[in-house]
Every structure is written in C-alpha cells, then in structure tokens.
C-alpha cells in the first residue's frame, strides 16, 4: 500500500482562541500518480456536541436564536441564526457536553439523550467532529431560565416551535444552520415526531 501523504509540515498562524495552522505536504492521488505539493490552512476548533430537543405529546422542538458574526459577514443582514443547542466539548464527553449546553442555553435539565450520528463539521478546513444527539423533553424539565452564559457573552433566545413549522423553516431559509437541518431531518426520516 502506497502512502498518500508525505513530508507533512505545519506552522501556527494563530492560536488566540483556537488553533489555525498552515500545512504543506506532498500528496499522491494513486500509486502511479506523481506527487503534488499541497498547501492547506486548517482550523482546530475542537470537537463539539449538538442536541435537538423534542416533545412527543406537543409535537414541538426547542431551538435557540442568537447572533453569529460569520453569518453577518457573509450576507445575513441581522446576523441572527436559529440553531439546536451546541457547544465545544471542553474536555467533557460528548454526552456530558450535550447535557451541559442544553441546560445553559435552554434551561431544560435532561437526563437521557440519544446519539443520532457524528459528522465532520466542515472537512475541507476544520478538524471538528460534530457529535449529534436528540433528547425528549417535557415542560417539567425546565429548571432554569436558559439564555446562555453571561461570561461567554451569550444572548440566546429560547424558541419552542411546532415541529412541522420548524421543519418548513428549512425550505423558507429561516433555518440555515447545517447541524439544525441535519437533526430536524433525522427526526423526520426516523419518524420520531
């Protein structure tokens, strides 16, 4: 078996919050193919967990709405996005992170979560693996206000939406976050709600 990657070298471009590196390497597409020199910038943001809360009896989901600068810089005039609960693992297991983020962002204390799947967040430029979960919630699980952490400058609006309305917001363009779209589609495909 031939080796695709040879002479891998890197240098740090930024390590302010997360790590951005430039990589230079020789790449062989096939054994008989000549080596090509490649240069790539790779962002190491760490892995994350995302959770879609759903209520079977009410046929609702809980989503969040918050400002995201990158979307503003790329044409979203308000910068506001509608998303599932999500956050960086920060040395926790994906399950522990998921439960922590749900409580911080929505105020719901969930005990049971179900793994949906893992996905590379943006494989061309990031190392991040997104651990995607679903969790059933009930009204009595709301134990805190939610809205995010003040020290993280989070200003999160909690939204409880009819599932079909939320699902239709994909087509209308109101929901454009990839993880949210994947998890809403997961509920639909699995016929959970």
C-alpha positions in Angstrom: 0.0 0.0 0.0 1.4 3.4 -1.0 1.5 6.3 1.3 -0.8 9.2 0.2 0.7 11.9 2.4 4.5 12.6 2.7 6.6 15.4 4.1 3.8 16.9 6.2 5.0 20.1 7.8 3.0 22.8 9.7 3.3 26.2 11.2 1.0 28.1 13.5 -0.8 31.0 12.0 -2.9 31.9 15.1 -3.6 30.4 18.5 -5.6 33.3 20.1 -8.8 31.3 20.8 -8.4 28.2 18.8 -5.6 26.9 16.6 -5.1 27.8 13.0 -2.2 26.1 11.2 -0.8 26.1 7.7 0.1 22.7 6.4 2.4 21.9 3.5 2.6 18.3 2.2 3.3 16.0 -0.8 0.2 14.2 -1.9 -0.1 11.1 -4.2 -3.7 10.5 -5.5 -2.8 7.0 -6.7 0.3 4.8 -6.5 1.2 5.7 -10.1 0.3 9.3 -9.8 3.1 11.9 -9.4 3.5 13.8 -6.1 1.8 17.1 -5.9 2.7 19.7 -3.3 -0.3 21.0 -1.4 -0.8 23.9 1.0 -3.8 24.0 3.3 -5.0 26.1 6.2 -6.7 24.0 8.9 -8.6 25.3 11.9 -8.6 23.2 15.0 -11.7 24.4 16.9 -12.0 21.2 18.9 -14.9 18.8 18.7 -18.5 19.7 19.6 -21.9 18.4 20.6 -25.3 19.4 19.4 -28.7 18.4 20.7 -32.2 18.7 19.3 -34.9 18.7 22.0 -38.3 17.3 21.0 -41.6 16.8 22.8 -43.7 13.9 21.5 -47.0 14.9 23.1 -46.9 18.5 21.9 -45.1 17.7 18.7 -42.6 20.6 19.3 -38.9 21.2 19.3 -36.7 23.6 21.2 -34.3 25.7 19.2 -32.2 28.7 20.0 -31.7 32.1 18.3 -28.5 34.1 18.6 -26.1 36.4 16.8 -23.4 34.8 14.8 -20.8 37.2 13.3 -19.6 34.9 10.5 -23.2 34.8 9.1 -23.4 38.5 9.3 -20.1 38.8 7.4 -21.5 36.5 4.7 -24.7 38.2 3.9 -27.1 37.6 6.9 -28.1 41.2 7.5 -29.2 40.6 11.1 -26.5 38.1 11.9 -29.2 36.1 13.9 -29.4 32.3 13.4 -31.8 29.6 14.6 -30.0 26.6 15.9 -30.0 23.5 18.0 -28.2 23.7 21.4 -24.5 23.3 20.7 -21.1 23.8 22.2 -17.4 22.7 22.4 -16.6 19.6 24.3 -14.1 21.4 26.6 -12.6 18.1 27.8 -16.0 16.6 28.5 -17.5 13.6 26.9 -19.9 14.4 24.0 -22.9 13.3 26.2 -21.9 15.4 29.2 -21.3 18.4 26.9 -24.7 18.0 25.3 -26.5 18.0 28.6 -24.5 21.0 29.9 -25.2 23.0 26.7 -29.0 22.2 26.9 -29.1 23.5 30.5 -27.1 26.6 29.8 -28.8 27.6 26.6 -32.4 26.5 27.2 -32.8 25.9 30.9 -34.0 22.3 30.4 -32.4 19.6 32.6 -32.3 16.4 30.5 -31.1 13.1 31.8 -31.4 10.9 28.7 -30.0 11.7 25.3 -29.8 9.6 22.2 -26.9 9.6 19.8 -28.0 10.4 16.2 -24.7 10.3 14.4 -21.3 12.1 14.1 -20.3 14.3 11.2 -17.3 16.3 10.2 -18.4 20.0 10.6 -16.5 21.4 7.6 -14.0 18.8 6.4 -12.2 21.0 3.9 -11.0 23.5 6.6 -11.7 22.2 10.1 -10.8 19.1 12.2 -14.0 19.3 14.2 -16.3 16.3 14.6 -19.8 17.2 15.5 -21.5 14.7 17.8 -25.2 15.0 17.1 -27.9 14.0 19.6 -31.6 14.1 20.1 -33.4 14.3 23.5 -37.0 14.2 24.6 -38.1 17.0 26.9 -41.2 17.8 28.9 -42.3 21.1 30.5 -41.4 20.0 34.0 -37.7 19.6 32.9 -37.5 23.4 32.6 -35.5 24.2 35.8 -33.6 27.3 34.8 -34.1 30.4 32.6 -31.5 29.4 30.0 -30.2 32.0 27.5 -26.5 31.2 27.7 -23.7 32.3 30.0 -23.1 35.9 30.7 -19.3 35.4 30.9 -19.3 33.9 27.4 -21.4 37.0 26.2 -24.2 34.7 25.1 -27.5 36.3 24.5 -29.7 33.3 23.5 -33.4 33.4 22.8 -35.1 30.1 23.5 -37.8 29.1 20.9 -40.3 26.3 21.3 -41.8 25.6 17.8 -44.2 23.2 16.3 -42.1 20.5 14.6 -43.7 20.9 11.2 -43.2 24.7 11.3 -39.5 24.3 12.3 -39.1 21.7 9.5 -40.7 24.1 7.0 -38.3 26.8 8.1 -35.5 24.9 6.3 -37.2 25.4 3.0 -38.1 29.0 3.7 -34.5 29.8 4.6 -35.2 30.8 8.1 -33.1 27.9 9.4 -29.8 27.7 7.6 -27.6 26.1 10.3 -26.3 22.7 9.0 -26.5 20.8 12.3 -30.0 22.0 12.9 -31.1 21.0 9.4 -29.5 17.5 9.8 -31.1 16.9 13.2 -34.6 18.1 12.1 -34.3 15.8 9.0 -33.1 13.0 11.3 -36.4 13.3 13.3 -38.4 13.3 10.1 -36.5 10.3 8.5 -36.7 8.2 11.7 -40.4 9.2 12.0 -39.8 10.1 15.7 -42.2 13.1 15.8 
